[in-house]
Amino acid sequence: MNIKDFVTSRNTAEFDSFRAGVFYYKIQSMKSPFDVYQFQIPIEDIGCATFYASEKSVSVTRWIRKSIENKTFIKI
């Protein structure tokens, strides 16, 4: 899995749900627009930041990378 397939200036991550202290966002692959993936953003990792329903993929690169590394970046 290559992070460059998801993080581009024109790609966005969309809020999906919140459960047990974790925000779930979904993002489309730029290689295959029909492939949608979900990644996690733990609430304790946010601090005082504001998150919106739609975020530029560049803004959430940190959490996409973490999800890929810990195998929680899943195809939905």
Secondary structure as UniProt FT lines:
FT   HELIX           3..5
FT   TURN            9..10
FT   STRAND          12..19
FT   TURN            20..21
FT   STRAND          22..28
FT   TURN            33..34
FT   STRAND          36..42
FT   HELIX           43..45
FT   TURN            46..48
FT   STRAND          54..56
FT   HELIX           57..60
FT   HELIX           61..69
FT   TURN            70..71
FT   STRAND          74..75
//
